[in-house]
Amino acid sequence: MTAARRTAKGVWDRFSASDPGLLRLMAGLRTVGAILLALAVLALLGTSVTHLVAGAMTAMVATFAIQEKEVRGQAVTLALGLPVALAAIALGALLNSRVVAGDLFFIVLIFGAVYCRRFGDRGTALGLIGFQVYFVSLFVSASVSAVPALFLTLTVAFACSAFVRFAVVPETPERTLRRLREAFRARLAQLVAHQIELLEADTGDVDKVLGDLRRSTARLHEAALMIQGRLEEGTSDASVAALLQRRVADAEIAAERLGVLLLNARSAERVDTLTLHLPQAAAPLPPRARLADDAGSALRRDLRALHLLVVRLVPDDRGTALPYVRNRLLGYREEQGLPKGSPPVQDCFRAIGEAARAILGLRLAVDGPHDEEYDSPEAVRSREEFEAEEISIAGEAAQAEEEEPTGLRRPTTRAAVQVAVGSALAIVGGEFLSTQRWYWAVLTCWVVFLNTASTGEILVKGYRRLLGTVLGVVAGVALAGAVGNHTWLAFALVLLCVFGMFFTAPLSYALMSFFVTAMLGLLYTLLNTYSLDVLVLRVEETALGAACGVIAAVLILPVRTSHRTDEELVTVLARLRDVVSAAVAQLSGGPPVDLVDLARDLDTALDGLRSSTKPLTHPIAPLRARRQNARYVMALLETSAYHARSLAATAELVPSSKSVAADARLALAGRRITHNIDLIAAHVRDEETTGTIESGASIASMLDSGRHQVLRTGSVAFRVLRHLQRLDEGIVGLARPLGVPVEQPEERKDARATAV
């Protein structure tokens, strides 16, 4: 029984890690539940099949359109959405027989629906409800005489959506944050498990394990970002949110640092941190044989112990076993507690101690104090450091908001104009293909503009939608043949397609389009309008709509992908400079600042750049050299961001820790790095610059003041210099792919002799 429970928990952990916060699962269940309840109520009322289809589609729209986090906001938006939906269905029925007036209104409605995004989640939801319900009126060929029955159908659909949302599958910010924390723990456990596999892998299996390590590291970072996005709504006050944010960042950085040091322990040479961020272009890892000495055995034992601490990171665990394991690992933060071994292996033991400390801090932030009676001196010291940090967090000021663009420079205005023009083209072209189902082209043109910001993103999204539609047609033919005249079997398969659509939407747009098209084949079967020609027409209309969207994006107020990526790159460089300069200033003895918020801004900016470069790195991108260059730049920035976060985490310890002291000499190193970042940012902005990238002597040699101090491996000073050195190398490395000149000084010290 215990083994079965452990197996079930392991399976659940893997699922929880794959769906952080169970957001996709909850979205799918909520939507399917709303549709199912609406169908049940409408069937009891004796509604026709046509109105059953309209009710199911409206319940789906009313559920997925609302994305606000606060329950009260969701209720207000849902209440406002009902009159919007009733107006849309009435106008659709009224204008259904008036071709020109209907088309002109549809274009105006599309413009307004996209423009409403500027008003936040509520504006986006109401615009989406208005557009989609008008589309429902076209899909079911609504007439004026059917409007009263459709009003009842839509009211029932909204009521069922509200009941499922607030009573059956309730969603509160606190509950979502709690599930996200559980997902973070599961992903952290997965990462430590892959680190154990890396240490134990035979020489021939290292590459495969390294791929798993990269993926689990990226997924842990994704979970951390999702938690940070939910903190303000899911916690009681700002200080609690800031504390949890810091503890999550500490745990992520400690786990990532442990992975880098384990790579060093398994490698015959020093491993560049690009190995974790550039899986396709990085040089192959030169592995050592499996560590088989006493130190290697102890390291594997302690990694398993660390994994146990993560797996048992829940508030109901009590007893002396876990505190004993935790205290032993915390002892590795002290030099006298380290097992004997080579310097790279001892670095791993130190990193395990830091990871154990981060796990203790995360548990304290989530569950409060516990097990204090079993504390060792190292655990007591860690708790004192956490308490000092909590005091410093209280009362931090919020940052000022940035000025937003206005007029046509505003993204929502530009997108509204583009999609309106593209939809006009789609209406004209769609009428030539079919006077009955031209609206499919308009729908495709609409959706390819959702959550896109450049021409390249629209092109890739259109390609994915067309691919998913073609595959969905094949599935629709098979499902329609299997269903026949069985109405409720068709509705059951529709529900499965809806669930698949929402569960896969964040993962693959092509897969989501596949489920949408398969669902449409079933809906056409229910409406007795199914034929193979209809599904082929669906593919043609989809291709037309995607083409119209791309044409509008290219010709009307275009945002080139290169321009978009340059803007995002400048933002990332600015955020990177902020983190580095603030961290170095605090490490040099300056006043404390909120480094965690700065690091969060850097991560958010880097995530935006990663999204904007997807068209450049997509397999269909024709320029291979450009694709490789974009991947290399992203890997360098991700590596630099990792070292910047690590610097910030170390600097955060200065005001409260007894073992981390400020060193004024670090300001010199920070000036060179920030100078190089400023120069690269100016070059990307096409500004006139006269300087060159400063390179040459290592950071450690720059700080040598003639006293020939020996930096002890594993010390805080050693760690700071290592991160500064990697940052310096990463920023200089950015110069080559971005075309920034690099100056090599005539007299340079032997950087390799002192590099750390």
ChimeraX attribute file (.defattr): number of C-alpha atoms within 10 A of each C-alpha:
attribute: neighborCount
match mode: 1-to-1
recipient: residues
	/A:1	6
	/A:2	7
	/A:3	8
	/A:4	9
	/A:5	10
	/A:6	11
	/A:7	12
	/A:8	12
	/A:9	13
	/A:10	14
	/A:11	12
	/A:12	13
	/A:13	20
	/A:14	16
	/A:15	15
	/A:16	22
	/A:17	25
	/A:18	16
	/A:19	20
	/A:20	27
	/A:21	23
	/A:22	19
	/A:23	18
	/A:24	21
	/A:25	17
	/A:26	20
	/A:27	19
	/A:28	24
	/A:29	21
	/A:30	26
	/A:31	25
	/A:32	27
	/A:33	24
	/A:34	29
	/A:35	30
	/A:36	22
	/A:37	20
	/A:38	28
	/A:39	27
	/A:40	13
	/A:41	17
	/A:42	21
	/A:43	14
	/A:44	9
	/A:45	10
	/A:46	10
	/A:47	18
	/A:48	12
	/A:49	17
	/A:50	17
	/A:51	23
	/A:52	25
	/A:53	23
	/A:54	23
	/A:55	29
	/A:56	26
	/A:57	22
	/A:58	26
	/A:59	30
	/A:60	24
	/A:61	26
	/A:62	31
	/A:63	28
	/A:64	17
	/A:65	20
	/A:66	22
	/A:67	15
	/A:68	16
	/A:69	17
	/A:70	14
	/A:71	15
	/A:72	11
	/A:73	15
	/A:74	21
	/A:75	16
	/A:76	11
	/A:77	21
	/A:78	24
	/A:79	14
	/A:80	14
	/A:81	23
	/A:82	21
	/A:83	16
	/A:84	19
	/A:85	27
	/A:86	22
	/A:87	16
	/A:88	22
	/A:89	28
	/A:90	23
	/A:91	20
	/A:92	26
	/A:93	24
	/A:94	17
	/A:95	21
	/A:96	19
	/A:97	14
	/A:98	11
	/A:99	11
	/A:100	11
	/A:101	11
	/A:102	17
	/A:103	18
	/A:104	13
	/A:105	15
	/A:106	24
	/A:107	19
	/A:108	14
	/A:109	18
	/A:110	27
	/A:111	24
	/A:112	20
	/A:113	23
	/A:114	26
	/A:115	21
	/A:116	21
	/A:117	21
	/A:118	14
	/A:119	11
	/A:120	11
	/A:121	19
	/A:122	23
	/A:123	19
	/A:124	19
	/A:125	27
	/A:126	25
	/A:127	24
	/A:128	25
	/A:129	26
	/A:130	25
	/A:131	24
	/A:132	24
	/A:133	25
	/A:134	24
	/A:135	21
	/A:136	21
	/A:137	23
	/A:138	20
	/A:139	20
	/A:140	15
	/A:141	15
	/A:142	25
	/A:143	19
	/A:144	16
	/A:145	10
	/A:146	13
	/A:147	19
	/A:148	12
	/A:149	13
	/A:150	25
	/A:151	19
	/A:152	15
	/A:153	27
	/A:154	27
	/A:155	20
	/A:156	20
	/A:157	32
	/A:158	25
	/A:159	20
	/A:160	24
	/A:161	30
	/A:162	22
	/A:163	16
	/A:164	22
	/A:165	23
	/A:166	15
	/A:167	10
	/A:168	14
	/A:169	16
	/A:170	14
	/A:171	19
	/A:172	16
	/A:173	18
	/A:174	18
	/A:175	13
	/A:176	22
	/A:177	23
	/A:178	17
	/A:179	19
	/A:180	25
	/A:181	22
	/A:182	21
	/A:183	26
	/A:184	27
	/A:185	26
	/A:186	25
	/A:187	29
	/A:188	27
	/A:189	26
	/A:190	24
	/A:191	25
	/A:192	24
	/A:193	18
	/A:194	23
	/A:195	28
	/A:196	22
	/A:197	18
	/A:198	24
	/A:199	22
	/A:200	20
	/A:201	20
	/A:202	16
	/A:203	14
	/A:204	10
	/A:205	12
	/A:206	21
	/A:207	18
	/A:208	11
	/A:209	20
	/A:210	22
	/A:211	16
	/A:212	18
	/A:213	24
	/A:214	19
	/A:215	17
	/A:216	22
	/A:217	23
	/A:218	17
	/A:219	20
	/A:220	26
	/A:221	21
	/A:222	17
	/A:223	27
	/A:224	24
	/A:225	18
	/A:226	17
	/A:227	26
	/A:228	22
	/A:229	15
	/A:230	17
	/A:231	21
	/A:232	19
	/A:233	17
	/A:234	20
	/A:235	17
	/A:236	11
	/A:237	11
	/A:238	18
	/A:239	18
	/A:240	19
	/A:241	21
	/A:242	22
	/A:243	23
	/A:244	23
	/A:245	23
	/A:246	27
	/A:247	23
	/A:248	26
	/A:249	24
	/A:250	25
	/A:251	25
	/A:252	25
	/A:253	22
	/A:254	22
	/A:255	25
	/A:256	27
	/A:257	21
	/A:258	24
	/A:259	26
	/A:260	19
	/A:261	22
	/A:262	23
	/A:263	27
	/A:264	22
	/A:265	25
	/A:266	25
	/A:267	16
	/A:268	13
	/A:269	13
	/A:270	15
	/A:271	19
	/A:272	16
	/A:273	24
	/A:274	20
	/A:275	21
	/A:276	23
	/A:277	23
	/A:278	19
	/A:279	17
	/A:280	12
	/A:281	14
	/A:282	15
	/A:283	12
	/A:284	10
	/A:285	19
	/A:286	16
	/A:287	18
	/A:288	15
	/A:289	15
	/A:290	16
	/A:291	18
	/A:292	11
	/A:293	10
	/A:294	12
	/A:295	17
	/A:296	18
	/A:297	14
	/A:298	16
	/A:299	23
	/A:300	19
	/A:301	13
	/A:302	20
	/A:303	22
	/A:304	16
	/A:305	19
	/A:306	23
	/A:307	21
	/A:308	17
	/A:309	19
	/A:310	22
	/A:311	17
	/A:312	14
	/A:313	21
	/A:314	14
	/A:315	12
	/A:316	7
	/A:317	12
	/A:318	11
	/A:319	9
	/A:320	13
	/A:321	10
	/A:322	18
	/A:323	21
	/A:324	14
	/A:325	16
	/A:326	24
	/A:327	20
	/A:328	19
	/A:329	27
	/A:330	28
	/A:331	23
	/A:332	23
	/A:333	22
	/A:334	13
	/A:335	12
	/A:336	8
	/A:337	14
	/A:338	17
	/A:339	15
	/A:340	11
	/A:341	16
	/A:342	11
	/A:343	12
	/A:344	18
	/A:345	22
	/A:346	22
	/A:347	22
	/A:348	25
	/A:349	30
	/A:350	24
	/A:351	26
	/A:352	26
	/A:353	26
	/A:354	24
	/A:355	26
	/A:356	30
	/A:357	26
	/A:358	25
	/A:359	26
	/A:360	24
	/A:361	26
	/A:362	24
	/A:363	19
	/A:364	17
	/A:365	20
	/A:366	17
	/A:367	13
	/A:368	10
	/A:369	12
	/A:370	14
	/A:371	12
	/A:372	11
	/A:373	9
	/A:374	16
	/A:375	18
	/A:376	17
	/A:377	12
	/A:378	19
	/A:379	22
	/A:380	15
	/A:381	15
	/A:382	19
	/A:383	19
	/A:384	14
	/A:385	17
	/A:386	23
	/A:387	14
	/A:388	15
	/A:389	19
	/A:390	17
	/A:391	12
	/A:392	18
	/A:393	19
	/A:394	13
	/A:395	9
	/A:396	12
	/A:397	9
	/A:398	9
	/A:399	8
	/A:400	6
	/A:401	6
	/A:402	6
	/A:403	6
	/A:404	8
	/A:405	9
	/A:406	10
	/A:407	9
	/A:408	13
	/A:409	11
	/A:410	13
	/A:411	18
	/A:412	21
	/A:413	19
	/A:414	21
	/A:415	26
	/A:416	23
	/A:417	21
	/A:418	28
	/A:419	29
	/A:420	25
	/A:421	23
	/A:422	28
	/A:423	29
	/A:424	22
	/A:425	21
	/A:426	30
	/A:427	27
	/A:428	15
	/A:429	18
	/A:430	25
	/A:431	15
	/A:432	10
	/A:433	16
	/A:434	14
	/A:435	12
	/A:436	12
	/A:437	17
	/A:438	24
	/A:439	25
	/A:440	25
	/A:441	31
	/A:442	32
	/A:443	21
	/A:444	25
	/A:445	34
	/A:446	26
	/A:447	18
	/A:448	23
	/A:449	26
	/A:450	13
	/A:451	10
	/A:452	18
	/A:453	21
	/A:454	22
	/A:455	24
	/A:456	25
	/A:457	23
	/A:458	26
	/A:459	22
	/A:460	22
	/A:461	24
	/A:462	28
	/A:463	20
	/A:464	20
	/A:465	27
	/A:466	25
	/A:467	19
	/A:468	23
	/A:469	29
	/A:470	23
	/A:471	18
	/A:472	26
	/A:473	26
	/A:474	17
	/A:475	19
	/A:476	28
	/A:477	17
	/A:478	14
	/A:479	18
	/A:480	23
	/A:481	13
	/A:482	12
	/A:483	17
	/A:484	13
	/A:485	13
	/A:486	11
	/A:487	15
	/A:488	12
	/A:489	14
	/A:490	22
	/A:491	22
	/A:492	14
	/A:493	17
	/A:494	23
	/A:495	21
	/A:496	15
	/A:497	23
	/A:498	22
	/A:499	24
	/A:500	20
	/A:501	23
	/A:502	24
	/A:503	22
	/A:504	18
	/A:505	17
	/A:506	13
	/A:507	12
	/A:508	15
	/A:509	19
	/A:510	23
	/A:511	22
	/A:512	25
	/A:513	23
	/A:514	27
	/A:515	28
	/A:516	23
	/A:517	26
	/A:518	28
	/A:519	27
	/A:520	20
	/A:521	30
	/A:522	29
	/A:523	25
	/A:524	19
	/A:525	22
	/A:526	23
	/A:527	16
	/A:528	12
	/A:529	10
	/A:530	18
	/A:531	14
	/A:532	14
	/A:533	9
	/A:534	16
	/A:535	23
	/A:536	15
	/A:537	19
	/A:538	24
	/A:539	24
	/A:540	19
	/A:541	28
	/A:542	29
	/A:543	23
	/A:544	26
	/A:545	32
	/A:546	32
	/A:547	22
	/A:548	28
	/A:549	31
	/A:550	27
	/A:551	18
	/A:552	24
	/A:553	27
	/A:554	18
	/A:555	13
	/A:556	16
	/A:557	14
	/A:558	18
	/A:559	17
	/A:560	16
	/A:561	20
	/A:562	16
	/A:563	15
	/A:564	17
	/A:565	21
	/A:566	19
	/A:567	16
	/A:568	21
	/A:569	26
	/A:570	21
	/A:571	19
	/A:572	24
	/A:573	23
	/A:574	17
	/A:575	22
	/A:576	26
	/A:577	23
	/A:578	18
	/A:579	27
	/A:580	28
	/A:581	20
	/A:582	23
	/A:583	29
	/A:584	28
	/A:585	22
	/A:586	26
	/A:587	29
	/A:588	20
	/A:589	18
	/A:590	15
	/A:591	10
	/A:592	16
	/A:593	17
	/A:594	18
	/A:595	22
	/A:596	21
	/A:597	17
	/A:598	22
	/A:599	27
	/A:600	21
	/A:601	18
	/A:602	24
	/A:603	23
	/A:604	17
	/A:605	21
	/A:606	23
	/A:607	16
	/A:608	16
	/A:609	22
	/A:610	19
	/A:611	15
	/A:612	25
	/A:613	23
	/A:614	19
	/A:615	22
	/A:616	24
	/A:617	19
	/A:618	13
	/A:619	11
	/A:620	11
	/A:621	14
	/A:622	11
	/A:623	11
	/A:624	14
	/A:625	9
	/A:626	14
	/A:627	18
	/A:628	16
	/A:629	17
	/A:630	20
	/A:631	22
	/A:632	21
	/A:633	20
	/A:634	20
	/A:635	23
	/A:636	23
	/A:637	25
	/A:638	22
	/A:639	23
	/A:640	24
	/A:641	24
	/A:642	23
	/A:643	24
	/A:644	26
	/A:645	28
	/A:646	25
	/A:647	27
	/A:648	26
	/A:649	20
	/A:650	21
	/A:651	26
	/A:652	23
	/A:653	20
	/A:654	19
	/A:655	19
	/A:656	18
	/A:657	18
	/A:658	10
	/A:659	10
	/A:660	17
	/A:661	17
	/A:662	18
	/A:663	15
	/A:664	15
	/A:665	16
	/A:666	23
	/A:667	19
	/A:668	14
	/A:669	20
	/A:670	22
	/A:671	15
	/A:672	16
	/A:673	26
	/A:674	21
	/A:675	16
	/A:676	24
	/A:677	24
	/A:678	17
	/A:679	23
	/A:680	26
	/A:681	22
	/A:682	15
	/A:683	18
	/A:684	18
	/A:685	14
	/A:686	10
	/A:687	10
	/A:688	9
	/A:689	11
	/A:690	6
	/A:691	13
	/A:692	16
	/A:693	21
	/A:694	18
	/A:695	18
	/A:696	19
	/A:697	18
	/A:698	24
	/A:699	27
	/A:700	20
	/A:701	16
	/A:702	15
	/A:703	17
	/A:704	12
	/A:705	9
	/A:706	7
	/A:707	6
	/A:708	9
	/A:709	9
	/A:710	8
	/A:711	15
	/A:712	10
	/A:713	14
	/A:714	19
	/A:715	17
	/A:716	15
	/A:717	18
	/A:718	16
	/A:719	18
	/A:720	21
	/A:721	22
	/A:722	18
	/A:723	20
	/A:724	27
	/A:725	19
	/A:726	22
	/A:727	25
	/A:728	23
	/A:729	18
	/A:730	23
	/A:731	22
	/A:732	22
	/A:733	17
	/A:734	20
	/A:735	20
	/A:736	13
	/A:737	13
	/A:738	14
	/A:739	11
	/A:740	22
	/A:741	16
	/A:742	17
	/A:743	12
	/A:744	13
	/A:745	11
	/A:746	7
	/A:747	8
	/A:748	11
	/A:749	14
	/A:750	12
	/A:751	15
	/A:752	9
	/A:753	10
	/A:754	13
	/A:755	15
	/A:756	20
